[in-house]
Amino acid sequence: MGLPEFRGIAILLSLLGFAGIFWWAFTKRNTKRFDEASKLPFTEDESLEPNATDLNSTADKDAEK
């Protein structure tokens, strides 16, 4: 088996892999999950926002040192 046959097999496997991922991404079973994931950047996460009490307690600790 030479290099041309290896390249042909690699292209065929790559094409099958791409088609499989494409099919998986667009199945109806995954639609709801991907729709929710697409909205994640626009949701507000309260755990990431600093609280005023957290900022004050940090300032108090720095002042004590």
N, CA, C and O of each residue as an XYZ file, in Angstrom:
260
protein
N       0.859     -1.168      0.000
C       0.000      0.000      0.000
C       0.905      1.232      0.000
O       1.725      1.428      0.897
N       0.733      2.035     -1.015
C       1.576      3.199     -1.164
C       0.923      4.462     -0.622
O      -0.160      4.435     -0.037
N       1.606      5.539     -0.833
C       1.149      6.833     -0.345
C      -0.184      7.263     -0.972
O      -1.029      7.797     -0.254
N      -0.413      7.057     -2.274
C      -1.712      7.464     -2.840
C      -2.905      6.724     -2.213
O      -3.960      7.320     -1.997
N      -2.738      5.448     -1.927
C      -3.822      4.695     -1.288
C      -4.070      5.196      0.129
O      -5.218      5.316      0.557
N      -2.994      5.487      0.855
C      -3.120      6.009      2.213
C      -3.842      7.350      2.209
O      -4.702      7.598      3.053
N      -3.493      8.216      1.257
C      -4.161      9.509      1.154
C      -5.640      9.336      0.825
O      -6.478     10.048      1.378
N      -5.967      8.424     -0.046
C      -7.368      8.168     -0.394
C      -8.170      7.681      0.808
O      -9.301      8.116      1.023
N      -7.587      6.782      1.584
C      -8.256      6.273      2.780
C      -8.412      7.384      3.814
O      -9.452      7.479      4.466
N      -7.384      8.230      3.972
C      -7.455      9.332      4.929
C      -8.550     10.330      4.527
O      -9.283     10.823      5.385
N      -8.661     10.624      3.242
C      -9.709     11.536      2.771
C     -11.086     10.929      2.996
O     -12.010     11.621      3.423
N     -11.227      9.643      2.711
C     -12.512      8.972      2.909
C     -12.911      8.973      4.384
O     -14.067      9.247      4.705
N     -11.979      8.673      5.283
C     -12.273      8.676      6.719
C     -12.608     10.084      7.207
O     -13.494     10.260      8.043
N     -11.902     11.078      6.689
C     -12.188     12.464      7.068
C     -13.579     12.875      6.607
O     -14.311     13.525      7.353
N     -13.948     12.509      5.399
C     -15.274     12.823      4.881
C     -16.360     12.131      5.699
O     -17.388     12.740      5.997
N     -16.150     10.889      6.060
C     -17.123     10.169      6.887
C     -17.227     10.790      8.274
O     -18.324     10.910      8.819
N     -16.101     11.184      8.845
C     -16.121     11.847     10.149
C     -16.865     13.165     10.095
O     -17.661     13.463     10.985
N     -16.617     13.962      9.058
C     -17.310     15.238      8.900
C     -18.807     15.017      8.726
O     -19.607     15.719      9.344
N     -19.194     14.066      7.908
C     -20.616     13.781      7.692
C     -21.274     13.304      8.988
O     -22.419     13.659      9.269
N     -20.557     12.504      9.774
C     -21.101     12.026     11.044
C     -21.310     13.154     12.042
O     -22.340     13.202     12.715
N     -20.350     14.056     12.145
C     -20.488     15.195     13.054
C     -21.611     16.113     12.578
O     -22.400     16.600     13.387
N     -21.684     16.348     11.281
C     -22.743     17.180     10.706
C     -24.111     16.581     11.012
O     -25.024     17.300     11.419
N     -24.263     15.273     10.820
C     -25.534     14.599     11.094
C     -25.875     14.687     12.582
O     -27.021     14.960     12.938
N     -24.888     14.457     13.451
C     -25.105     14.496     14.898
C     -25.542     15.890     15.351
O     -26.420     16.020     16.204
N     -24.936     16.922     14.786
C     -25.230     18.289     15.203
C     -26.639     18.726     14.805
O     -27.242     19.556     15.485
N     -27.157     18.189     13.737
C     -28.454     18.640     13.247
C     -29.592     17.652     13.484
O     -30.659     17.796     12.887
N     -29.390     16.657     14.340
C     -30.498     15.768     14.674
C     -31.454     16.492     15.612
O     -31.036     17.369     16.368
N     -32.702     16.140     15.571
C     -33.713     16.796     16.395
C     -33.469     16.552     17.881
O     -33.883     17.355     18.718
N     -32.817     15.476     18.204
C     -32.554     15.144     19.602
C     -31.652     16.191     20.261
O     -31.787     16.448     21.458
N     -30.742     16.795     19.506
C     -29.794     17.757     20.066
C     -30.239     19.201     19.928
O     -29.580     20.092     20.464
N     -31.326     19.461     19.236
C     -31.754     20.829     18.951
C     -31.987     21.623     20.232
O     -31.510     22.753     20.344
N     -32.702     21.065     21.191
C     -33.012     21.784     22.424
C     -31.740     22.121     23.200
O     -31.591     23.236     23.700
N     -30.840     21.173     23.298
C     -29.598     21.395     24.039
C     -28.746     22.477     23.381
O     -28.177     23.320     24.074
N     -28.652     22.461     22.056
C     -27.855     23.467     21.357
C     -28.516     24.838     21.409
O     -27.816     25.850     21.457
N     -29.845     24.897     21.400
C     -30.533     26.180     21.532
C     -30.262     26.799     22.901
O     -30.025     28.003     23.003
N     -30.295     25.986     23.947
C     -29.988     26.486     25.288
C     -28.534     26.944     25.379
O     -28.243     27.977     25.982
N     -27.634     26.187     24.790
C     -26.219     26.543     24.837
C     -25.937     27.823     24.056
O     -25.032     28.578     24.412
N     -26.696     28.071     23.008
C     -26.461     29.283     22.216
C     -26.876     30.542     22.962
O     -26.429     31.637     22.619
N     -27.721     30.406     23.975
C     -28.187     31.559     24.747
C     -27.340     31.811     25.998
O     -27.549     32.817     26.677
N     -26.409     30.943     26.316
C     -25.595     31.082     27.525
C     -24.816     32.393     27.597
O     -24.759     32.981     28.677
N     -24.222     32.881     26.531
C     -23.465     34.136     26.657
C     -24.327     35.335     27.027
O     -23.803     36.342     27.502
N     -25.637     35.247     26.819
C     -26.517     36.379     27.073
C     -27.223     36.306     28.424
O     -27.964     37.222     28.780
N     -27.007     35.249     29.170
C     -27.629     35.129     30.483
C     -26.739     35.789     31.523
O     -25.514     35.801     31.396
N     -27.360     36.327     32.535
C     -26.607     36.959     33.611
C     -26.374     35.933     34.706
O     -27.301     35.257     35.150
N     -25.151     35.829     35.125
C     -24.786     34.895     36.173
C     -24.479     35.698     37.432
O     -23.485     36.422     37.494
N     -25.336     35.561     38.425
C     -25.178     36.343     39.649
C     -23.943     35.950     40.435
O     -23.408     36.763     41.189
N     -23.485     34.736     40.275
C     -22.322     34.299     41.042
C     -21.034     34.968     40.559
O     -20.042     34.981     41.288
N     -21.031     35.519     39.357
C     -19.839     36.167     38.839
C     -19.781     37.653     39.164
O     -18.724     38.273     39.040
N     -20.906     38.231     39.579
C     -20.939     39.650     39.887
C     -20.425     39.884     41.306
O     -20.836     39.180     42.229
N     -19.545     40.847     41.494
C     -19.045     41.106     42.849
C     -20.119     41.769     43.708
O     -20.866     42.628     43.240
N     -20.180     41.366     44.936
C     -21.104     41.974     45.891
C     -20.411     43.136     46.584
O     -19.190     43.146     46.735
N     -21.196     44.102     46.997
C     -20.627     45.249     47.713
C     -20.015     44.788     49.033
O     -18.997     45.331     49.460
N     -20.616     43.799     49.682
C     -20.082     43.318     50.954
C     -18.744     42.621     50.743
O     -17.854     42.730     51.586
N     -18.591     41.912     49.638
C     -17.317     41.254     49.355
C     -16.213     42.279     49.144
O     -15.089     42.091     49.608
N     -16.532     43.361     48.445
C     -15.532     44.386     48.192
C     -15.145     45.091     49.489
O     -13.973     45.396     49.708
N     -16.129     45.348     50.343
C     -15.835     46.010     51.617
C     -15.011     45.117     52.531
O     -14.086     45.587     53.195
N     -15.340     43.846     52.567
C     -14.605     42.949     53.446
C     -13.157     42.798     52.967
O     -12.256     42.639     53.791
N     -12.923     42.842     51.686
C     -11.565     42.782     51.166
C     -10.803     44.042     51.534
O      -9.634     43.981     51.915
N     -11.468     45.185     51.420
C     -10.819     46.445     51.786
C     -10.503     46.484     53.281
O      -9.457     46.988     53.690
N     -11.424     45.944     54.094
C     -11.196     45.904     55.545
C      -9.992     45.025     55.888
O      -9.198     45.366     56.764
N      -9.862     43.896     55.195
C      -8.741     42.989     55.452
C      -7.426     43.642     55.061
O      -6.414     43.476     55.741
N      -7.447     44.390     53.952
C      -6.219     45.066     53.527
C      -5.848     46.173     54.508
O      -4.666     46.417     54.751
N      -6.850     46.842     55.072
C      -6.597     47.931     56.013
C      -6.012     47.401     57.328
O      -5.233     48.089     57.988
N      -6.394     46.165     57.704
C      -5.909     45.574     58.939
C      -4.435     45.219     58.866
O      -3.767     45.162     59.899
N      -3.924     44.985     57.698
C      -2.528     44.538     57.537
C      -1.588     45.616     57.771
O      -0.378     45.411     57.677
